[in-house]
Amino acid sequence: MSFVSPSTRQPLTEAPDGSALLGGPDERYPLIDGIPQLLIRSGQVQASSESQAYYRDRASEYDRGIAAMFATLLADEEQTRRDMFAQLELRPDSRVLEIGCGTCRDTIHLLDMPVDVFAGDLSLEMLLTGRDRLRRAGKDTSRLQLFCADVMRLPFADGFFDAAFHFGGFNLFPDHKQALAEITRVVRPNGRVVVGDEGIAPWLANSEFARILENSNPLFRHRAPLECIPAAAREVTCRWILGGSFYLISFVKGQGEPPLDLDVTFPGRRGGSHRTRYFGKLEGVAPQLRDQVLDAAATEGISVVAWLEKTLGRAVQNAPCDGAADQLVANPLRPKG
């Protein structure tokens, strides 16, 4: 079983009668028409936000609105979606997550690739509309798993996917930083994440183009959430597509913050390294003493850091442990008066 509990991240198992996925005590996630409802915990439906209610009530109308948007922007929808997928750099047999798949307008193209697709959305109604689309198109869905889940609590283990994709609902997520972190969590190291939504390009922010779009759809007032990209992201790009009306963020998942060699010695009068400058800070001294230290280091032709390490090291080595402070205070460079 591929799914884990969105609460505990422990594996789920299918009930003997095939009616649900089971986790810990009182943890039951129903299967409705074959689609696991991983928004449901302990038999209770999670509270729906306004955005969830919007999509639930308008699933049948959603497709017409998307088609009108691409027509307004004078864009080829199919080519646009193929271009976005290219950034995923999928290989045969890759496992890809599409979260917020809606009515499967992207999913239908992913199924043309030799990959395993997990396509999820908050709304069962949207998923059922999407599944009908795939059936009418005669798509092979043997490598597709549809599911209902919340992007804030994805029902997958760490690093389960080779790539993750989302387009068109990010602005409605309740916490952009947490959502990106959660999407990134379920992607393996060196896997790719691609996320995009409405957001006018900065150079068009005050244009009539922007005002027209924002007048019809306030979501265009959002801006690319670059500050929410996780520290583990590498090779980050942000493009504006569809005439500059949508942002598209792409990155490779690394591990933790970027590495640094902290011990490279800097040339020049100050000297030292990132390690000594950042981790080796001492309390401040009087300006006169500071100037004397600078002069002493210059006289010996060494950096300030090298002079301090030498002088302080010698003072500590020559002083008893309980008298080290007194020895340093007696340093002849102490300001007089």
Helices and strands as residue ranges (DSSP letters): E 13-14, E 20-22, E 28-32, E 35-36, E 40-41, E 44-45, H 50-72, H 77-86, E 95-99, H 107-110, E 116-121, H 124-136, E 144-148, E 161-167, G 170-172, H 176-185, E 187-198, G 202-204, H 208-216, G 218-221, G 226-228, E 233-241, G 242-244, E 246-253, H 274-279, H 287-300, H 304-318, G 321-323, H 324-329
